[in-house]
Amino acid sequence: MTDLSLEARPNGHLALAEAHWRDFYALLKPRVMSLVVFTAVAGMVAAPGGLHPALALTAILCIAVGAGAAGAINMWYDRDIDAVMRRTRSRPIPAGKVAPDDALAFGLILAVSAVALMGLAVNWTAAGILAFATVFYALLYTMVLKRRTPQNIVIGGAAGAFPPMIGWAAVSGDVSLGAVLLFAIIFLWTPPHFWALALYRSDDYRSVGIPMLPVVAGARATKRQMLAYTVALAPVAVAPWPLGVAGALYGVGAAVLGALFIVCAVRVLGEDGEATGHRGAKMMFGFSIFYLFAVFALLIADRLYADLLSAGSLVP
């Protein structure tokens, strides 16, 4: 096993021990990557047309690697604040497991490789969106917005909304209404998802000067914004049904999930977070992750069901 401890040098500075492959894997933010991959697959399934299985797997790999590369660059840039925040101080760079320069090189190499492979093997439309999403997250969100504006999550959240659009473009070679709708779902979902976390982690963000909305505008204003976004999200999430992108199975399920998400936001709005330990915000954060997985799982299930019907395998 590789020794991950820090070794003392004669001059009193600490030297990094040899990094383990698991530390580089952690730089990719695997939990975030899993959600990215899942929504991208849903976009591929929902898109018109088809893609050879080998090319589909290649596209999924490129999307995963591109997302991981952006995560690695994000950790490289945020290593100063990650070392202070309780939630992030065990990440590979602040924990002394990976050198900052190695993390940056790792992220850049993966980003360029993912975009190049997507373009050469699948199509350049998908590759172009992948490149834009990676730069958007690593540069615009991480280096420009995150430390400067309480709207960091609103604007920067677009980066996380691109995966289903990339998946759609990988299959169809273009970006149509369906892809835009899937983008909009994640775009509107992101603020209440992250602000729920920020409500009960506000001390962490305050300690490093990150202007998250609860820190700048206060808990009450944040809760109102969360409710507004969940209310706006509900009809957008159902829209693929009446617009012909998905069927009734998806539409009814998305409507139920949207109503539950609104209930969560209403509960958070009426809760005294200091008195309850932010139970409502913690519950909403957990439900928000389930919500996104469930919505895109319904999209996949709906398309598979429709394909079975059209093939005559099921009686409508």
C-alpha positions as CSV (number, residue, x, y, z in Angstrom):
1,M,0.0,0.0,0.0
2,T,1.2,3.5,-0.8
3,D,2.1,5.7,2.1
4,L,-0.1,8.8,2.0
5,S,1.5,10.5,4.9
6,L,3.4,13.8,4.8
7,E,7.2,13.6,5.3
8,A,9.2,16.3,7.0
9,R,12.1,17.9,5.2
10,P,15.2,19.3,6.9
11,N,14.0,22.8,6.3
12,G,10.8,22.2,8.2
13,H,8.5,22.1,5.2
14,L,6.3,19.2,4.5
15,A,6.8,17.1,1.3
16,L,4.0,15.1,-0.3
17,A,4.4,11.3,-0.2
18,E,3.7,9.4,-3.3
19,A,0.0,9.7,-4.3
20,H,-2.2,6.6,-4.6
21,W,-4.4,6.1,-7.6
22,R,-7.5,6.5,-5.4
23,D,-6.4,10.0,-4.6
24,F,-6.5,11.0,-8.3
25,Y,-9.8,9.2,-8.6
26,A,-11.2,11.3,-5.7
27,L,-10.1,14.4,-7.7
28,L,-12.8,13.5,-10.3
29,K,-15.6,14.0,-7.7
30,P,-17.0,10.5,-8.4
31,R,-20.4,11.1,-6.7
32,V,-21.0,14.1,-8.8
33,M,-19.8,12.2,-11.9
34,S,-22.3,9.5,-11.3
35,L,-25.2,12.0,-11.5
36,V,-23.6,13.6,-14.6
37,V,-23.3,10.2,-16.3
38,F,-26.8,9.2,-15.4
39,T,-28.4,12.3,-16.8
40,A,-26.3,12.1,-19.9
41,V,-27.5,8.5,-20.5
42,A,-31.0,9.7,-20.1
43,G,-30.4,12.4,-22.8
44,M,-29.0,9.7,-25.1
45,V,-32.0,7.4,-24.5
46,A,-34.5,10.3,-25.1
47,A,-32.9,11.6,-28.2
48,P,-34.3,10.6,-31.6
49,G,-32.2,8.2,-33.6
50,G,-29.7,5.6,-32.5
51,L,-26.0,5.1,-31.8
52,H,-23.8,2.1,-32.1
53,P,-23.3,0.6,-28.5
54,A,-19.5,1.0,-28.8
55,L,-19.9,4.7,-29.7
56,A,-22.5,5.2,-27.0
57,L,-20.1,3.8,-24.4
58,T,-17.4,6.0,-25.8
59,A,-19.6,9.1,-25.5
60,I,-20.5,8.2,-21.9
61,L,-16.8,7.7,-21.1
62,C,-16.0,11.1,-22.6
63,I,-18.7,12.8,-20.6
64,A,-17.6,11.2,-17.4
65,V,-13.9,12.0,-18.0
66,G,-14.8,15.6,-19.0
67,A,-16.9,16.1,-15.8
68,G,-14.1,14.6,-13.7
69,A,-11.5,16.8,-15.3
70,A,-13.5,19.9,-14.4
71,G,-13.8,18.6,-10.9
72,A,-10.0,18.2,-10.7
73,I,-9.4,21.7,-11.9
74,N,-12.0,23.0,-9.5
75,M,-10.2,21.3,-6.6
76,W,-6.8,22.6,-7.8
77,Y,-8.1,26.2,-7.8
78,D,-10.1,25.9,-4.5
79,R,-7.4,24.2,-2.5
80,D,-7.0,27.2,-0.3
81,I,-10.6,27.3,0.9
82,D,-11.0,23.5,0.8
83,A,-8.3,23.4,3.5
84,V,-10.5,25.5,5.8
85,M,-14.0,24.2,5.2
86,R,-15.0,21.2,7.3
87,R,-16.8,19.6,4.3
88,T,-13.8,19.7,2.0
89,R,-10.6,19.6,4.2
90,S,-10.1,15.9,3.6
91,R,-10.0,16.3,-0.2
92,P,-6.7,15.0,-1.8
93,I,-4.9,18.4,-2.2
94,P,-5.6,20.0,1.2
95,A,-5.0,16.6,2.8
96,G,-1.5,16.5,1.3
97,K,-2.2,13.5,-0.9
98,V,-1.8,15.1,-4.3
99,A,0.4,18.0,-5.3
100,P,-1.5,21.0,-6.8
101,D,0.5,21.0,-10.0
102,D,-0.1,17.3,-10.5
103,A,-3.9,17.8,-10.0
104,L,-4.0,20.7,-12.5
105,A,-2.0,18.7,-15.1
106,F,-4.2,15.7,-14.5
107,G,-7.4,17.7,-15.1
108,L,-6.1,19.5,-18.2
109,I,-4.9,16.2,-19.8
110,L,-8.2,14.5,-19.1
111,A,-10.3,17.5,-20.4
112,V,-8.4,17.7,-23.7
113,S,-8.5,14.0,-24.2
114,A,-12.2,13.7,-23.5
115,V,-13.1,16.4,-26.0
116,A,-10.8,15.1,-28.7
117,L,-12.1,11.5,-28.4
118,M,-15.7,12.7,-28.4
119,G,-15.1,14.7,-31.6
120,L,-13.2,12.0,-33.4
121,A,-15.3,9.0,-32.4
122,V,-18.8,10.4,-32.0
123,N,-19.4,13.9,-33.4
124,W,-18.1,17.5,-33.0
125,T,-21.4,18.9,-31.9
126,A,-21.3,16.8,-28.7
127,A,-17.6,17.5,-28.4
128,G,-18.1,21.3,-28.6
129,I,-20.8,21.3,-25.9
130,L,-18.6,19.1,-23.7
131,A,-15.7,21.5,-24.2
132,F,-17.9,24.5,-23.4
133,A,-19.3,22.8,-20.3
134,T,-15.9,21.9,-19.0
135,V,-14.5,25.5,-19.5
136,F,-17.7,27.0,-18.1
137,Y,-17.4,25.0,-14.8
138,A,-13.6,25.1,-14.4
139,L,-13.1,28.8,-15.5
140,L,-16.3,30.8,-15.3
141,Y,-17.9,29.2,-12.2
142,T,-14.8,28.2,-10.2
143,M,-12.5,31.1,-11.0
144,V,-14.9,34.0,-11.6
145,L,-18.3,33.5,-10.1
146,K,-17.9,31.4,-7.0
147,R,-16.0,33.9,-5.0
148,R,-17.6,37.1,-6.4
149,T,-21.4,36.8,-6.5
150,P,-24.3,35.2,-4.6
151,Q,-25.7,34.2,-8.0
152,N,-22.7,31.8,-8.4
153,I,-24.9,28.8,-8.3
154,V,-27.6,30.2,-10.5
155,I,-25.2,31.1,-13.4
156,G,-22.6,28.5,-12.7
157,G,-25.2,25.8,-12.4
158,A,-25.6,25.8,-16.1
159,A,-22.4,23.7,-16.3
160,G,-24.1,20.8,-14.5
161,A,-27.1,21.1,-16.9
162,F,-25.2,20.3,-20.0
163,P,-24.7,16.5,-19.7
164,P,-28.1,15.4,-21.0
165,M,-27.7,17.9,-23.8
166,I,-24.3,16.4,-24.6
167,G,-25.9,12.9,-24.6
168,W,-28.7,14.1,-26.8
169,A,-26.2,15.6,-29.3
170,A,-24.1,12.5,-29.3
171,V,-27.0,10.5,-30.7
172,S,-28.8,13.1,-32.9
173,G,-25.8,15.3,-33.9
174,D,-27.8,18.5,-33.0
175,V,-29.5,20.3,-30.2
176,S,-33.3,20.5,-30.4
177,L,-36.2,21.3,-28.1
178,G,-35.9,18.1,-26.1
179,A,-32.3,18.8,-25.3
180,V,-33.1,22.3,-24.2
181,L,-35.9,21.1,-21.9
182,L,-33.5,18.6,-20.2
183,F,-31.0,21.3,-19.7
184,A,-33.7,23.6,-18.2
185,I,-34.7,20.9,-15.7
186,I,-31.2,20.7,-14.2
187,F,-30.6,24.4,-14.5
188,L,-33.7,25.2,-12.4
189,W,-33.1,22.3,-10.0
190,T,-29.5,23.4,-9.1
191,P,-30.2,26.5,-7.0
192,P,-32.6,24.9,-4.5
193,H,-30.4,21.9,-4.3
194,F,-27.3,23.8,-3.5
195,W,-29.0,26.4,-1.3
196,A,-30.5,23.7,0.8
197,L,-26.9,22.6,1.5
198,A,-25.7,26.1,2.0
199,L,-28.4,26.8,4.7
200,Y,-26.9,24.3,7.1
201,R,-23.3,24.8,5.9
202,S,-23.4,28.6,5.9
203,D,-20.7,28.9,8.6
204,D,-18.3,27.0,6.4
205,Y,-19.0,29.3,3.5
206,R,-18.8,32.4,5.7
207,S,-15.5,31.3,7.1
208,V,-13.8,31.4,3.7
209,G,-15.7,34.4,2.3
210,I,-17.8,32.6,-0.3
211,P,-20.8,34.8,-1.0
212,M,-23.4,32.0,-1.0
213,L,-27.0,33.4,-0.8
214,P,-27.6,32.5,2.9
215,V,-24.4,34.3,3.8
216,V,-25.2,37.4,1.8
217,A,-29.0,37.7,1.9
218,G,-29.8,35.6,4.9
219,A,-31.8,32.4,5.5
220,R,-35.3,33.9,4.9
221,A,-34.5,35.3,1.5
222,T,-32.7,32.1,0.5
223,K,-35.7,30.0,1.5
224,R,-38.1,32.2,-0.6
225,Q,-35.7,31.8,-3.6
226,M,-35.7,28.1,-3.1
227,L,-39.5,27.9,-3.2
228,A,-39.6,30.1,-6.3
229,Y,-37.2,27.9,-8.2
230,T,-39.0,24.7,-7.2
231,V,-42.4,26.2,-8.3
232,A,-40.8,27.2,-11.6
233,L,-39.2,23.8,-12.0
234,A,-42.4,21.8,-11.6
235,P,-44.1,22.7,-15.0
236,V,-40.7,22.7,-16.9
237,A,-40.1,19.2,-15.7
238,V,-43.5,18.0,-16.9
239,A,-43.2,19.9,-20.2
240,P,-41.5,17.0,-22.1
241,W,-44.8,15.1,-21.9
242,P,-47.1,17.6,-23.7
243,L,-44.4,18.6,-26.1
244,G,-43.9,15.0,-27.3
245,V,-40.4,14.4,-25.9
246,A,-41.8,11.9,-23.4
247,G,-45.0,10.1,-22.6
248,A,-47.6,9.9,-19.8
249,L,-45.5,7.6,-17.6
250,Y,-42.9,10.3,-17.4
251,G,-45.3,13.2,-17.2
252,V,-47.4,11.9,-14.3
253,G,-44.3,10.8,-12.4
254,A,-42.6,14.2,-12.9
255,A,-45.7,16.0,-11.8
256,V,-45.8,14.0,-8.5
257,L,-42.1,14.5,-7.9
258,G,-42.4,18.2,-8.6
259,A,-45.2,18.5,-6.1
260,L,-43.2,16.7,-3.4
261,F,-40.2,19.0,-4.1
262,I,-42.4,22.1,-3.6
263,V,-43.7,20.6,-0.3
264,C,-40.0,20.3,0.8
265,A,-39.4,23.9,0.0
266,V,-42.6,25.0,1.8
267,R,-41.4,23.1,4.9
268,V,-38.0,24.8,4.8
269,L,-39.6,28.2,4.4
270,G,-41.8,27.7,7.5
271,E,-39.0,26.2,9.6
272,D,-36.8,27.9,12.2
273,G,-33.5,26.3,11.1
274,E,-31.6,27.4,14.1
275,A,-34.1,25.7,16.4
276,T,-34.5,22.5,14.5
277,G,-30.9,22.0,13.3
278,H,-32.0,22.7,9.7
279,R,-33.8,19.4,9.5
280,G,-36.0,20.6,6.7
281,A,-33.0,21.9,4.6
282,K,-31.1,18.6,5.2
283,M,-34.2,16.6,4.1
284,M,-34.7,18.9,1.0
285,F,-31.0,18.4,0.0
286,G,-31.4,14.7,0.2
287,F,-34.7,14.7,-1.6
288,S,-33.3,17.0,-4.3
289,I,-30.7,14.3,-5.3
290,F,-33.4,11.6,-5.3
291,Y,-35.7,14.0,-7.4
292,L,-33.1,14.4,-10.2
293,F,-32.3,10.7,-10.3
294,A,-36.0,9.8,-10.3
295,V,-37.0,12.3,-13.0
296,F,-34.3,11.1,-15.4
297,A,-35.0,7.5,-14.5
298,L,-38.6,8.1,-15.5
299,L,-37.4,9.5,-18.8
300,I,-35.4,6.4,-19.5
301,A,-38.3,4.1,-18.4
302,D,-40.8,6.0,-20.5
303,R,-38.7,5.7,-23.6
304,L,-38.0,2.0,-23.1
305,Y,-41.7,1.4,-22.5
306,A,-42.6,3.3,-25.7
307,D,-40.1,1.2,-27.6
308,L,-41.6,-2.0,-26.3
309,L,-45.0,-0.9,-27.3
310,S,-43.9,0.1,-30.8
311,A,-42.2,-3.3,-31.2
312,G,-45.5,-5.0,-30.3
313,S,-44.0,-6.6,-27.2
314,L,-46.6,-5.0,-24.9
315,V,-50.3,-4.5,-25.2
316,P,-51.1,-0.8,-24.8
